[in-house]
């Protein structure tokens, strides 16, 4: 008989272990919560000051932009809670030789190294994002329908999958570099770049190139902007077909990241070699 691991059960075990780990270091957990709260407040204050001087940025009002910000925070919070600790720890598994033990386990290696740790403090950001999104929807008076909410949730899942694919592909480079300290820097720059609606970049020839490249080649801009426009009932840019482009490009990115991960493992030299 072929052994088939119970992936949901394994993930729940990882979740319980993460809870116990956070309970063992309550002070650190509390500091992370406070830090995230201050960062959230700082972002709100910054853009509130900006919107006191201008009524709109492109076609985004203050309340609509808060909805966009909430969407970005929601995607970012989920990714950092579920995947960032594991991708950042991947280089340590290689350096210490513990990746050998992961390879010997009768379970998919990518699943194992991607889900072992969960940063529970980041779920605080998810709650802040949901609260800000609720404020935005109420303030703008956007019509909420079941179809619109379902589409939004699916696009959020697509955004999480896209950023996970980028992270696991980057983490795989640790096979050659040994340690990849640039992961957090990369994540910071990527999330900062996606922090603004895609239309903002279309102000010059260089901006048009950036807009096209990060919209239709690597859809960093689309995965946050499109779900925001959907839930707020704004017209999709450049057209409705982006609803099909975003999932398609994300699927291609996931497939590419899987290939990169498997290729990296084939080039891995175990601690015993």
C-alpha positions, 0 to 999 in steps of 0.5 A: 500500500502507498503511504499518503500523508494527511496534509491538513492534519500535518498543518494543524500540528504545525499550527499547534506547535506555533501556538505553543512557541508563542506562548513560551515567549509572550514578551516577544509576541506582545512586542510584535503586536505593538510594533504592527499596531504602530506601523498601521497607525503611521500609515493611516496618519501619513495618507490622511495628511496627504489627502488633506491637501489633495481630494484624489490621487489618480481616481482614488479618494481618501476612503477608496485608497484606504480600501486599497491599503487594506487589501494590500495589508490583508495579502501581506499579512497572510503571506507573512504569517504563513510563509515568510518565517519558513522561507526565511528559515530555508537557508538555515536548514541548508546551513545546518544540514537539517534539510536532509531530515526534511528530504527523508520524510514521506511528505512533499518537501516544499509543503514541509519547508513552507508551512512548518512555522506560523507567525501568529502575531501577523494575524493582528495585521489581518484584523487591522486590514479587515477593520480598515476595509470595513471602514472604507466600504461603509464610507464610500457606500459601495454596494456589497453583493455576494458575487463581488465578495466571492470574487474579491476573496478569490482574488485575495487568494490569487494574490497570496499565491502569487507572493508565495511563489515569488518568495519560495523561488527566492528562498530556493537560491539559498541552495547556491548562496548558502545564506540568503539574507536578502529575503526580507529586503526583497520582500520589503521592496516588493510590498512597497512597490505594490503599495500604490495603485498601478495607475500612479506609475503611468506618468512618463515613458519609463513609468509606462514600461514599469506599469506594463512589466509589473502588470502583465509580465510579473503582476505585482501591481495587479494582484493588489489593485484589481481586488481593491477595484472589484470590492469598491465597485470601481471600473477595472483598468485597462479592461475587464479581461484583467480578471482572467490575466491575474489568475493565469499569470499567477498560475504560471508563476506558481508552476515556475517557482515549483520548477525552480524549487525542484531544480534547486533540490537536485543541486543540493549537496547534503550535509553528509556529502 
